[in-house]
């Protein structure tokens, strides 16, 4: 698969913008259905909508209309009126959708908001009474969910921002969300092993996406294998607000999959993109 050029990315943006209203409608209509199943949907590159045993929740809910100019904004307040719980991780502009948050702020949603994001979320109109400020390694219970926050490894040198990662447990299943990891120190996620699935945000080195083999491929794989996952879910792909040196795509997902197999990983490795459903 060829390496992206600036023109390739612009073509992807044009196509995604044209397709997104239909894609959004499909996600929302499916999510709103009543079901006892455990399912997730990709709202964007690394932004998740879930329905777990009737509880509808999200992690970093996001719309392409916030990231890409001229994409029509959905009616968030109506479409997401069944949303019960939101987990926020960090304030980068492909994760924090303040347009969406302002629209749904009047709804009776419970929010888990790290302290370093609290001011932004309160300014968007979310009532203080609806917010839980998590403490690292202190579990939070919501109906049948148990959510354990822990410190992410998102800051590398002078780049990155504070971030909170999450372990989510539901009906005997354990899903790990380390987030936008930039320092691949396995000690950060080893205590949570084993997990049923780890959501691995693809990042193989700063501004290294145009290389045939990015430098942190081996470290990325070793890090995510350290939590002994039964399944590795690759996301953070086709984030269209990035240039050709920073855009991770299907080619990189293929490199990761091949590298994991070379390390004798026998579990599932799957890549998911905006609009796709994840059967958990």
C-alpha positions as CSV (number, residue, x, y, z in Angstrom):
1,X,0.0,0.0,0.0
2,X,1.5,3.4,-1.0
3,X,2.4,6.1,1.6
4,X,-0.1,9.0,1.8
5,X,0.6,12.3,0.1
6,X,-1.1,15.6,1.0
7,X,-3.3,15.1,-2.0
8,X,-4.3,11.6,-0.9
9,X,-5.4,13.0,2.5
10,X,-7.4,15.8,0.9
11,X,-9.2,13.2,-1.2
12,X,-10.0,11.2,2.0
13,X,-11.3,14.3,3.7
14,X,-13.6,15.1,0.8
15,X,-14.9,11.6,0.6
16,X,-15.4,11.3,4.4
17,X,-17.2,14.6,4.6
18,X,-19.7,13.5,1.9
19,X,-20.3,10.2,3.6
20,X,-20.4,11.3,7.2
21,X,-24.1,12.4,7.5
22,X,-25.3,8.9,6.4
23,X,-22.6,7.2,8.5
24,X,-23.6,9.1,11.6
25,X,-27.3,8.3,11.1
26,X,-26.4,4.6,10.7
27,X,-24.3,4.6,14.0
28,X,-27.0,6.4,16.0
29,X,-29.9,4.3,14.7
30,X,-28.1,1.1,15.6
31,X,-26.9,2.3,19.0
32,X,-30.5,3.5,20.0
33,X,-31.9,0.0,19.4
34,X,-32.8,-2.0,22.5
35,X,-30.5,-5.0,23.0
36,X,-28.8,-6.9,25.8
37,X,-25.7,-7.3,23.6
38,X,-22.3,-5.7,24.3
39,X,-21.4,-3.5,21.3
40,X,-19.3,-0.5,20.5
41,X,-19.2,1.9,17.5
42,X,-16.4,4.1,16.2
43,X,-17.7,7.7,16.3
44,X,-14.4,8.8,14.8
45,X,-10.7,7.6,14.8
46,X,-10.4,6.8,18.5
47,X,-13.8,7.9,19.9
48,X,-16.3,5.3,21.1
49,X,-20.0,4.9,21.7
50,X,-21.1,1.8,23.6
51,X,-24.2,-0.1,24.5
52,X,-23.5,-2.7,27.2
53,X,-26.5,-4.6,28.6
54,X,-28.8,-1.6,28.0
55,X,-26.4,1.1,29.4
56,X,-25.4,3.6,26.7
57,X,-22.1,5.3,27.3
58,X,-19.3,6.9,25.4
59,X,-15.6,7.6,25.7
60,X,-14.4,10.9,24.1
61,X,-17.6,11.3,22.0
62,X,-16.8,13.2,18.8
63,X,-18.2,14.2,15.5
64,X,-16.3,14.6,12.2
65,X,-18.2,17.9,11.9
66,X,-16.0,19.3,14.6
67,X,-12.7,18.2,13.0
68,X,-13.4,18.8,9.3
69,X,-14.7,22.1,7.8
70,X,-18.1,22.2,6.1
71,X,-19.3,18.8,7.4
72,X,-22.9,19.3,8.7
73,X,-23.3,19.1,12.5
74,X,-25.7,16.5,13.7
75,X,-28.4,17.3,16.2
76,X,-26.5,15.9,19.2
77,X,-29.1,16.7,21.8
78,X,-31.8,14.6,20.0
79,X,-29.5,11.8,18.6
80,X,-27.7,11.3,21.9
81,X,-30.6,11.7,24.3
82,X,-30.2,8.1,25.5
83,X,-26.6,8.7,26.6
84,X,-26.1,8.0,30.3
85,X,-22.4,8.1,30.9
86,X,-19.4,9.8,29.3
87,X,-15.7,9.2,30.0
88,X,-13.2,11.9,28.9
89,X,-9.5,11.2,28.6
90,X,-7.7,14.4,27.4
91,X,-8.1,17.7,25.7
92,X,-6.6,17.2,22.3
93,X,-8.8,18.4,19.5
94,X,-9.4,15.0,18.0
95,X,-10.8,13.8,21.4
96,X,-12.5,16.7,23.1
97,X,-15.6,17.8,21.1
98,X,-16.8,20.9,22.9
99,X,-19.6,21.4,20.2
100,X,-21.0,18.0,21.1
101,X,-20.6,18.6,24.9
102,X,-22.4,22.0,24.8
103,X,-25.3,20.4,23.0
104,X,-25.8,17.5,25.4
105,X,-24.9,19.3,28.6
106,X,-28.6,19.8,29.6
107,X,-29.2,16.1,29.4
108,X,-29.0,14.0,32.6
109,X,-25.7,12.4,31.8
110,X,-23.1,11.3,34.4
111,X,-19.6,12.6,33.3
112,X,-16.2,11.2,34.4
113,X,-13.9,14.2,33.9
114,X,-10.2,14.3,34.9
115,X,-9.3,17.3,37.0
116,X,-7.1,18.8,34.3
117,X,-10.1,19.0,31.9
118,X,-12.7,20.2,34.5
119,X,-12.6,23.9,33.7
120,X,-13.2,23.3,29.9
121,X,-16.1,20.9,30.6
122,X,-17.8,23.3,33.1
123,X,-17.4,26.2,30.7
124,X,-19.2,24.1,28.1
125,X,-22.3,24.0,30.4
126,X,-22.0,20.6,32.1
127,X,-23.4,20.9,35.6
128,X,-20.9,20.4,38.4
129,X,-23.4,18.0,40.1
130,X,-23.3,15.7,37.1
131,X,-19.5,15.3,37.1
132,X,-17.3,12.7,38.9
133,X,-13.6,13.7,39.1
134,X,-11.7,10.4,39.1
135,X,-8.7,9.6,41.2
136,X,-6.0,7.3,39.8
137,X,-6.5,3.6,40.6
138,X,-9.8,4.3,42.5
139,X,-12.7,2.3,40.9
140,X,-15.9,4.0,40.0
141,X,-19.2,2.0,39.8
142,X,-22.0,2.9,37.5
143,X,-24.8,0.2,37.3
144,X,-23.0,-2.9,36.0
145,X,-19.9,-1.1,34.9
146,X,-16.7,-0.8,37.1
147,X,-14.3,1.9,35.8
148,X,-10.8,2.2,37.0
149,X,-8.9,5.3,36.0
150,X,-5.1,5.4,35.8
151,X,-2.4,7.7,34.6
152,X,-1.8,7.6,30.9
153,X,1.7,7.8,29.3
154,X,0.9,10.6,26.8
155,X,3.6,13.1,27.6
156,X,6.9,12.5,25.8
157,X,9.6,15.1,26.3
158,X,7.9,18.5,25.6
159,X,5.0,17.1,23.6
160,X,1.7,15.6,24.8
161,X,-0.9,16.7,27.4
162,X,-2.1,15.1,30.6
163,X,-4.4,12.1,30.0
164,X,-6.4,9.6,32.0
165,X,-6.6,5.9,30.9
166,X,-9.4,3.5,31.9
167,X,-10.0,-0.1,32.6
168,X,-13.7,-0.9,32.1
169,X,-15.2,-4.1,33.5
170,X,-18.6,-5.3,32.5
171,X,-20.3,-8.6,33.0
172,X,-17.1,-10.5,33.7
173,X,-15.2,-8.8,30.8
174,X,-12.2,-6.5,31.1
175,X,-11.5,-3.9,28.4
176,X,-8.4,-1.7,28.7
177,X,-8.1,1.8,27.2
178,X,-4.5,3.1,27.6
179,X,-5.3,6.0,25.3
180,X,-2.9,8.0,23.2
181,X,0.3,6.4,24.5
182,X,3.6,8.0,23.7
183,X,5.9,6.2,26.2
184,X,5.7,2.5,25.8
185,X,6.6,1.4,29.4
186,X,4.8,-1.9,30.0
187,X,4.8,-1.3,33.8
188,X,1.9,1.1,33.1
189,X,-0.5,-1.6,32.0
190,X,1.0,-4.9,33.3
191,X,-1.0,-4.7,36.6
192,X,-4.2,-5.0,34.6
193,X,-3.3,-8.3,32.9
194,X,-5.0,-10.3,31.6
195,X,-7.7,-8.4,29.7
196,X,-10.3,-9.5,27.2
197,X,-9.5,-6.6,24.9
198,X,-7.0,-3.8,24.7
199,X,-7.8,-0.7,22.6
200,X,-4.5,0.1,21.0
201,X,-4.2,3.7,19.6
202,X,-1.7,3.3,16.7
203,X,1.3,5.7,17.1
204,X,4.7,4.6,16.0
205,X,6.8,7.7,16.4
206,X,6.3,11.4,16.2
207,X,6.1,12.6,12.5
208,X,7.2,9.1,11.4
209,X,4.1,7.9,9.5
210,X,5.7,8.4,6.1
211,X,8.5,5.9,6.8
212,X,8.2,2.4,5.4
213,X,8.9,1.0,8.8
214,X,8.3,3.5,11.6
215,X,10.8,3.3,14.5
216,X,8.5,2.4,17.4
217,X,6.8,-0.6,15.8
218,X,8.5,-3.2,18.1
219,X,7.9,-1.1,21.2
220,X,4.3,-0.6,20.4
221,X,3.7,-4.3,20.0
222,X,5.6,-5.2,23.2
223,X,3.7,-2.7,25.2
224,X,0.2,-3.9,24.2
225,X,1.2,-7.5,24.5
226,X,2.3,-6.9,28.1
227,X,-1.3,-6.8,29.4
228,X,-1.9,-10.4,28.0
229,X,-4.9,-9.4,25.9
230,X,-7.2,-12.0,24.3
231,X,-7.9,-9.4,21.6
232,X,-6.1,-6.3,20.3
233,X,-8.3,-3.6,18.8
234,X,-6.3,-1.2,16.6
235,X,-7.8,2.3,16.4
236,X,-6.6,5.9,16.0
237,X,-6.5,5.3,12.2
238,X,-7.5,7.7,9.5
239,X,-7.5,10.8,11.8
240,X,-8.0,13.2,9.0
241,X,-6.9,16.3,10.9
242,X,-3.2,15.2,10.5
243,X,-0.7,15.6,7.7
244,X,1.1,12.8,5.8
245,X,3.8,12.5,8.5
246,X,1.3,12.0,11.3
247,X,-1.6,10.1,9.7
248,X,-1.7,6.4,10.7
249,X,-3.8,4.2,8.4
250,X,-4.4,0.7,7.1
251,X,-0.8,0.3,6.0
252,X,0.4,0.9,9.6
253,X,-2.3,-1.4,11.0
254,X,-0.9,-4.1,8.6
255,X,2.6,-3.5,9.9
256,X,1.4,-3.8,13.5
257,X,-0.5,-7.0,12.8
258,X,2.5,-8.6,11.1
259,X,4.8,-7.6,13.9
260,X,2.4,-9.0,16.5
261,X,2.3,-12.3,14.6
262,X,6.1,-12.4,14.4
263,X,6.1,-12.2,18.2
264,X,3.8,-15.3,18.2
265,X,0.7,-13.5,19.4
266,X,-2.2,-15.9,18.6
267,X,-5.1,-13.8,19.7
268,X,-7.4,-11.6,17.5
269,X,-5.9,-8.4,15.9
270,X,-8.6,-6.2,14.3
271,X,-8.5,-2.7,12.9
272,X,-11.6,-0.4,13.2
273,X,-12.3,2.9,11.4
274,X,-14.9,5.6,11.8
275,X,-18.5,4.3,11.6
276,X,-17.6,0.7,12.1
277,X,-19.3,-1.6,14.8
278,X,-17.2,-3.5,17.3
279,X,-18.9,-6.7,18.7
280,X,-17.6,-7.1,22.2
